[in-house]
C-alpha cells in the first residue's frame, strides 16, 4: 500500500509535489488524470489521494465520485483554486473528504496528510468493527469492551487532530484549541449547564475555527490590520466551517457545526455571518464567542502581543452587552481570579 497518490495533470507541479512528498518520507505514486487514478486504485491501495480538480480525460470531481462508488477507502483531499466555492461544493457532493487551496502551501501539506491518514484509520476500524459485531457470539465481554474503548479513543484523537488543522498555521503551540474548549466548559459550568452539555461542548468548541483551513496564509498570518476585502474573506471561515461539519449524525459534530457558524455573532446584532442578536444566537455560539475572545486576548498572535489580565478584564467589561452576552461576562468576572491565575500559571509565571 502506498501512503499518498498524487493526481495532477501539470508536469511541473506534479514533479515538484512528488519531490516534496518523498522528502517528507512518504511512499508516493502519481497519476496525470482522474482515469489513471481510478485504474491505479483498482490494483493498488492508497491511504490518501491528493486530487486536482481541473484535468483532461477525467477531472477530479468525476474521479472522486467513481472512487467512492467503487467503495475504495482512500481519503480524498481535493486541490481547488483559492476562492472557488463551487468546486468545493461539487467536491463535497462527489465524496471528497477535505480540500487544500492552490497553490498548495507545502508547510501545511504534511499536517493535512497526517490528519487524513488518521481519518482513514478511524473509518477502516469502524467498518471492521461493524462487520465483527455480526460475529460476536461467543466472544468474551472484555474483548468487546476493549474494541469499543479502542474505537472511542480513536474517535477522540481524530476530533483533536481535526481541531488542530485550522490552528497550526497561526498558533505555534497548538494550544489555542484546547484552551477554548476548556474555557467554554468552565463558562458552561459557571452558568449551570449539565454534565452532558459541558462534555459535548469541551469536545466541540475546539473545532470553532475549522473553516480557517480555507483561508489563505496571506490573510491569516498578515501582521497588522486586514483591509476591507481581506476581512470579508476572513469572515467566510464561519461558512466554510459549517459546510465542513454539516450533516453529521453525532451530537458533538452537530454542536461543532453550530459553534463554527455562530461564534462571531455579537450580542448587539453587529456580528456575522447572519447578524443575529441577543438570545437568538445559539447558546454554544455565545459561550465560545467569549471563550475564544478571552484566550485570544491572553495570547500572542502574528498581529499583536499578549494583554495583561487587567486589560483583558477591562475589555470584557467594555463589551458586555455589545459583543458578549451579559450573563456570560458576569459569570466570568465572578470567577476572574481563578481564570487569571490559571493563565498566569500556564505562562510559567
KEVEXNU-941781 format. One record per residue (C-alpha): residue number from 1; y, x, z negated. Coordinates in Angstrom, 3 decimals. Example, Ala and Ser with C-alpha at 12.3 -4.5 7.8 and 13.67 -1.06 7.14 Angstrom:
// KEVEXNU-941781
num,y,x,z
1,-4.500,12.300,-7.800
2,-1.060,13.670,-7.140
//
This chain:
// KEVEXNU-941781
num,y,x,z
1,0.000,0.000,0.000
2,3.488,1.222,0.822
3,6.411,0.660,-1.538
4,9.166,-0.106,0.997
5,9.112,-1.373,4.580
6,12.487,-0.885,6.290
7,13.133,-3.285,9.196
8,16.224,-2.115,11.104
9,16.899,-2.018,14.860
10,19.696,0.589,14.895
11,18.029,4.029,15.248
12,20.754,5.964,13.425
13,20.870,3.563,10.457
14,17.075,3.409,10.354
15,16.656,7.190,10.197
16,19.439,7.596,7.657
17,17.949,4.959,5.337
18,14.406,6.313,5.747
19,15.648,9.763,4.752
20,17.334,8.241,1.695
21,14.256,6.221,0.699
22,11.998,9.272,0.961
23,14.455,11.387,-1.023
24,14.213,8.741,-3.763
25,10.460,9.300,-3.830
26,9.372,6.053,-2.152
27,6.351,5.773,0.129
28,8.162,4.044,3.001
29,7.471,2.820,6.524
30,9.742,1.366,9.191
31,9.848,-1.249,11.941
32,12.529,-1.750,14.594
33,12.419,-5.563,14.729
34,11.008,-8.596,12.949
35,7.920,-8.939,15.141
36,6.889,-5.353,14.466
37,7.333,-6.014,10.742
38,5.122,-9.124,10.825
39,2.423,-7.282,12.789
40,2.609,-4.325,10.386
41,2.159,-6.603,7.364
42,-0.930,-8.202,8.867
43,-2.700,-4.857,8.429
44,-0.809,-3.178,5.571
45,0.775,-4.363,2.325
46,4.327,-3.559,1.231
47,5.838,-4.183,-2.186
48,9.423,-4.517,-0.903
49,10.862,-5.263,2.538
50,14.430,-4.283,3.441
51,15.094,-6.725,6.298
52,18.097,-6.558,8.626
53,19.362,-9.956,9.823
54,20.512,-9.323,13.406
55,17.724,-7.756,15.507
56,16.288,-8.205,19.007
57,12.835,-9.705,19.774
58,12.622,-11.421,16.362
59,15.549,-11.499,13.944
60,15.293,-11.051,10.194
61,15.543,-14.759,9.357
62,12.648,-15.671,11.664
63,10.567,-12.724,10.464
64,11.125,-13.650,6.815
65,10.130,-17.248,7.496
66,6.923,-16.047,9.193
67,6.118,-13.602,6.394
68,6.479,-16.288,3.727
69,4.493,-18.800,5.847
70,1.588,-16.357,6.020
71,1.578,-16.000,2.240
72,2.471,-12.311,2.215
73,3.542,-11.446,-1.341
74,6.189,-8.808,-0.496
75,9.669,-9.212,-1.975
76,12.193,-9.543,0.873
77,15.676,-8.085,0.414
78,17.872,-9.223,3.295
79,20.540,-6.866,4.648
80,23.561,-9.017,5.552
81,27.080,-8.325,6.741
82,29.698,-8.456,3.977
83,31.082,-11.963,3.582
84,28.509,-13.607,5.895
85,27.678,-16.509,3.602
86,25.995,-18.470,6.401
87,23.476,-15.661,6.893
88,22.876,-15.556,3.122
89,22.161,-19.297,3.057
90,19.835,-19.087,6.059
91,18.042,-16.131,4.482
92,17.542,-18.034,1.230
93,16.194,-21.059,3.116
94,13.778,-18.794,5.001
95,12.454,-17.472,1.689
96,14.363,-14.223,1.158
97,14.299,-13.151,-2.489
98,17.514,-11.102,-2.632
99,20.156,-9.592,-0.381
100,22.319,-6.495,-0.032
101,25.558,-6.370,1.921
102,26.025,-3.866,4.732
103,26.988,-1.118,4.846
104,24.393,-0.582,2.125
105,25.704,1.348,-0.869
106,22.936,3.876,-1.354
107,23.536,4.382,-5.063
108,22.767,0.664,-5.530
109,19.648,0.704,-3.396
110,17.226,2.237,-5.884
111,18.116,-0.179,-8.688
112,17.600,-3.192,-6.415
113,14.277,-1.885,-5.100
114,13.036,-1.273,-8.639
115,14.106,-4.796,-9.611
116,12.257,-6.199,-6.580
117,9.096,-4.269,-7.492
118,9.222,-5.779,-10.969
119,9.686,-9.233,-9.470
120,6.658,-8.770,-7.237
121,4.566,-7.602,-10.182
122,5.569,-10.757,-12.041
123,4.732,-13.086,-9.145
124,1.385,-11.412,-8.445
125,0.464,-11.556,-12.131
126,1.485,-15.213,-12.305
127,-0.632,-16.120,-9.261
128,-3.580,-14.228,-10.664
129,-3.189,-15.985,-13.995
130,-3.152,-19.408,-12.322
131,-6.364,-18.610,-10.448
132,-8.058,-17.238,-13.534
133,-7.064,-20.325,-15.539
134,-9.629,-22.232,-13.458
135,-12.361,-19.888,-14.692
136,-11.591,-19.799,-18.405
137,-14.766,-21.489,-19.668
138,-16.481,-19.032,-21.959
139,-13.507,-16.661,-22.175
140,-12.603,-15.649,-25.703
141,-9.446,-17.206,-27.167
142,-7.939,-13.805,-27.983
143,-8.305,-12.743,-24.336
144,-6.499,-15.885,-23.178
145,-3.701,-15.240,-25.687
146,-3.422,-11.633,-24.503
147,-2.960,-12.815,-20.888
148,-0.306,-15.309,-21.934
149,1.529,-12.705,-24.029
150,1.487,-10.191,-21.180
151,2.900,-12.784,-18.763
152,5.605,-13.761,-21.279
153,6.617,-10.116,-21.822
154,6.805,-9.545,-18.085
155,8.998,-12.638,-17.643
156,11.362,-11.454,-20.385
157,11.610,-7.974,-18.859
158,12.271,-9.432,-15.407
159,15.139,-11.562,-16.756
160,16.617,-8.491,-18.465
161,16.377,-6.339,-15.347
162,17.854,-9.133,-13.225
163,20.840,-9.305,-15.561
164,21.402,-5.552,-15.106
165,21.531,-5.857,-11.321
166,25.100,-7.150,-11.425
167,26.309,-4.772,-14.112
168,25.034,-1.316,-13.229
169,27.981,-0.638,-10.901
170,30.804,-1.242,-13.388
171,29.097,-0.698,-16.750
172,27.927,2.877,-17.276
173,25.918,1.966,-20.387
174,24.338,-1.252,-19.034
175,25.062,-2.762,-22.466
176,27.615,-5.418,-21.473
177,24.977,-7.977,-20.511
178,23.121,-7.538,-23.801
179,26.303,-7.852,-25.840
180,27.407,-11.010,-24.013
181,24.032,-12.586,-24.806
182,24.361,-11.552,-28.428
183,27.971,-12.747,-28.687
184,27.077,-16.084,-27.121
185,24.197,-16.568,-29.563
186,26.481,-15.767,-32.503
187,29.125,-18.261,-31.369
188,26.481,-20.931,-30.787
189,25.216,-20.327,-34.302
190,28.753,-20.481,-35.730
191,29.301,-23.934,-34.188
192,25.976,-25.275,-35.460
193,23.697,-25.312,-32.397
194,19.940,-25.497,-32.946
195,17.499,-22.584,-32.722
196,16.087,-23.537,-29.305
197,19.534,-23.688,-27.694
198,20.513,-20.358,-29.261
199,17.322,-18.719,-27.932
200,17.830,-20.091,-24.416
201,21.479,-19.008,-24.462
202,20.529,-15.478,-25.568
203,18.271,-15.164,-22.513
204,20.556,-16.961,-20.023
205,24.011,-15.599,-20.904
206,23.311,-12.033,-19.653
207,22.954,-13.495,-16.150
208,26.545,-14.794,-16.155
209,27.789,-12.263,-13.587
210,24.679,-12.049,-11.387
211,26.877,-13.153,-8.464
212,28.690,-9.805,-8.594
213,25.844,-8.318,-6.553
214,27.585,-9.949,-3.580
215,30.966,-8.333,-4.297
216,31.940,-5.057,-2.629
217,32.427,-1.943,-4.789
218,35.848,-1.571,-3.163
219,36.906,-4.646,-5.114
220,34.586,-4.453,-8.129
221,35.478,-0.867,-9.014
222,39.128,-0.876,-7.957
223,41.306,0.851,-10.552
224,44.259,-1.391,-11.278
225,45.048,-4.961,-10.338
226,43.488,-6.821,-7.411
227,45.746,-8.271,-4.731
228,45.555,-12.000,-3.949
229,42.912,-11.686,-1.220
230,40.776,-9.373,-3.351
231,40.991,-11.734,-6.314
232,39.937,-14.687,-4.150
233,36.914,-12.657,-3.047
234,36.120,-11.702,-6.645
235,36.191,-15.368,-7.647
236,33.329,-16.126,-5.277
237,30.878,-14.362,-7.633
238,30.620,-17.656,-9.533
239,29.496,-19.472,-6.374
240,27.131,-16.662,-5.360
241,25.627,-16.673,-8.866
242,25.000,-20.415,-8.701
243,23.289,-20.049,-5.312
244,21.040,-17.251,-6.583
245,19.914,-19.219,-9.649
246,19.846,-22.696,-8.101
247,16.681,-24.770,-8.064
248,14.702,-23.242,-10.928
249,12.352,-25.428,-12.986
250,12.785,-23.251,-16.102
251,15.247,-24.109,-18.865
252,16.541,-20.542,-19.096
253,17.477,-20.256,-15.422
254,18.891,-23.800,-15.338
255,21.173,-22.818,-18.214
256,21.961,-19.497,-16.496
257,22.984,-21.340,-13.310
258,25.432,-23.485,-15.285
259,26.846,-20.401,-17.017
260,27.214,-18.374,-13.803
261,29.158,-21.229,-12.219
262,31.352,-22.283,-15.154
263,32.135,-19.245,-17.323
264,35.513,-18.667,-15.611
265,36.716,-22.228,-16.121
266,39.619,-22.459,-18.593
267,40.244,-24.999,-21.338
268,43.638,-25.881,-19.810
269,42.144,-26.532,-16.349
270,43.582,-23.465,-14.591
271,40.245,-21.669,-14.163
272,37.778,-21.518,-11.269
273,35.805,-22.437,-9.234
274,36.236,-26.166,-9.994
275,39.355,-26.276,-12.190
276,37.530,-28.164,-14.933
277,39.418,-28.928,-18.144
278,38.520,-29.251,-21.828
279,35.118,-30.686,-22.673
280,34.362,-31.392,-19.007
281,33.478,-27.683,-18.899
282,29.786,-27.294,-19.863
283,29.367,-26.116,-23.460
284,27.482,-22.997,-22.382
285,30.310,-22.104,-19.982
286,32.879,-22.404,-22.771
287,30.758,-20.255,-25.098
288,30.155,-17.491,-22.551
289,33.823,-17.562,-21.491
290,34.874,-16.292,-24.907
291,31.739,-14.165,-25.457
292,32.325,-12.337,-22.148
293,36.102,-12.017,-22.577
294,35.749,-10.706,-26.115
295,33.310,-7.990,-25.049
296,35.472,-7.081,-22.034
297,38.464,-6.570,-24.336
298,36.444,-4.414,-26.711
299,35.031,-2.340,-23.805
300,36.309,0.301,-21.404
301,36.360,-0.749,-17.736
302,37.369,1.065,-14.494
303,40.768,-0.657,-14.650
304,41.540,-0.489,-18.407
305,40.771,1.111,-21.753
306,39.345,-0.425,-24.923
307,41.513,-2.724,-27.038
308,41.700,-2.226,-30.823
309,40.316,-5.130,-32.921
310,43.783,-6.334,-33.950
311,44.821,-6.654,-30.285
312,41.588,-8.494,-29.366
313,42.180,-10.926,-32.225
314,45.780,-11.438,-31.085
315,44.635,-12.212,-27.507
316,42.095,-14.752,-28.751
317,44.762,-16.490,-30.832
318,47.248,-16.408,-27.922
319,44.738,-18.029,-25.561
320,43.448,-20.655,-27.996
321,43.714,-23.969,-26.149
322,44.689,-22.196,-22.913
323,41.736,-20.101,-21.736
324,39.417,-20.775,-24.667
325,38.027,-23.837,-26.420
326,39.983,-24.009,-29.721
327,36.758,-24.720,-31.642
328,35.217,-21.508,-30.331
329,38.263,-19.428,-31.221
330,38.377,-20.861,-34.743
331,34.661,-20.131,-35.231
332,35.068,-16.537,-34.032
333,38.144,-15.861,-36.165
334,36.399,-17.307,-39.218
335,33.804,-14.517,-38.821
336,36.223,-11.885,-37.477
337,35.474,-9.137,-39.994
338,31.776,-9.365,-39.191
339,32.456,-9.114,-35.438
340,34.984,-6.276,-35.723
341,32.640,-4.291,-37.997
342,29.790,-4.782,-35.528
343,31.823,-3.389,-32.595
344,33.135,-0.562,-34.788
345,29.554,0.430,-35.684
346,28.440,0.293,-32.028
347,31.307,2.582,-31.053
348,29.978,5.126,-33.505
349,32.761,4.568,-35.946
//
